[in-house]
């Protein structure tokens, strides 16, 4: 099995796609007016409008209701990313080093999902990510 993507359900797909294009630095592929994907080397962020939920099962997902997941992106320089994004996004916390050795900052996408950008900084953290 291969983890392929995370799909976000959006009330405002245009602002969500614009946010993730800004953060990730890649252009979305619009596969339909109601669905876009941003493909990265590791996985894909898929974004669909709320109306697409009915294609699965009515009420199975709800825009803006997530408070349990954090989307994380490993970057080369978390301080540079923070400087680039801090005036463009809602910052949850400024860069800080976590007990497990990652330096991270967190923001929220336009519908409230937490998004963390991090960089392994301790030797143990760097070793965990070697070869990934």
N, C-alpha and C positions, 0 to 999 in steps of 0.2 A: 504494500500500500504506500502511496505517496501523497503527502499533504499537498493539495493543489491550490486552494484559494480560501479566502474569507470573503463572504458576501455581506454587504451592508444594505439595509433597506432604508431608503431615503424619502422623506417628504419633499425635499428640494434637491433633486439629483444634480442640477447644474452647480449649486454651491458646494455640494459634497465632492463632485468630480474635480472642481477647481481647487479645493482644499488639498486633496490627495495628489493632484498634479504638482502643486506648489511644494508640498512636503517631500514627496518622493523624487521630484525632478524628472518625471517622465510624462509623456502625453498619453491620455486615455484612448483606447480603441472603443468607439461607439458601435456596438454590435446591433443595436436597435435604438430608437429614440428613448426607450425606457430602460436601457441597460448598457453599462460601460464597464470595461476592464482596464486595469493598469497592471501590466505584467512586469515582474521583477525577476532577477535570476533565481530567487528562492521560492517565490509563490506569487499569487495574483490577488489583487484587491478587486473584487467585483462589486458594482453598485447598481442596484435596481430601484425603480420607483415603488412606492407602497402598493400600487395596483398590481404589481407582479406577484405579490404574496398569494393572491387568489389562484394563481396558476398551480401553486403547491396545495395549499389548504387555507381557506379563509381564516384570518386571525392567527396564523402560525408564526408570524413575525410582525413587529410593530416599530415604526421609525421613532428614534429618539428615546427608546425605553431602556437602553442598556446601561447598567452600572456594575456589571460583573466582569467584563473583559477589558484588557488593555492590548491594543495593537502595538507591537514593538518592532522597531527598525534599527538594525545595527549600522552604525555610521563610522567613518574614519576619524572624524573630529567633532565631538558633540558640542564643544564650545563654539566652533564655527557655525554649526547648524543652528544653535540657539541664537547666535548673533544675527543670522540670516532670517530667522522666522519670528523672533520675539515680538516684533511690531505688527506681524501679519496674522497671528493666531492667538487664541485664548490660552495663555500660559497657566498651567496648574501649579507647577513648581519650577524654579530655576535649576540649573545644573547642580547636581550633588552626587557624591559617591555613595553607593548603596553597600550594605554589609557583605554582599556576595561579589563585590569587586567591579561592578559596572558603574561608570559615570553616566548619569541620565538626566534628561529633563522631560517633563510631561506637558502636553497640551490637550485640548479637546477639539474634535472636528465640529462642523457647524450643527450637528444634531446631538452632540454631547458624549460621543464615544471617546474614551481616553486613548491617547496616542503617545507613546514614549519613544524617544530616540536615545540610543545608548551606545557607549563605547567601552569595551573591556579595558580596564586600566591596571589592575593588579596582575601579578605574574600568574596566579591561579586562574583568574578570569580569562586572561589571554590564552592560557593552555586549554581551557574548556572549548574555546572557539577555533583553535588551530585546525585548519583543514575544512572548516565548514563553508 
